[in-house]
């Protein structure tokens, strides 16, 4: 998966 710096925190929160 490609995650930009902007989406990085969003992905981490979604992973929870």
C-alpha positions, 0 to 999 in steps of 0.5 A: 500500500502506498501512503502519503505523509498526509494520509499516514496518520489517517491510516494509523488511526484506521488501523485501530 
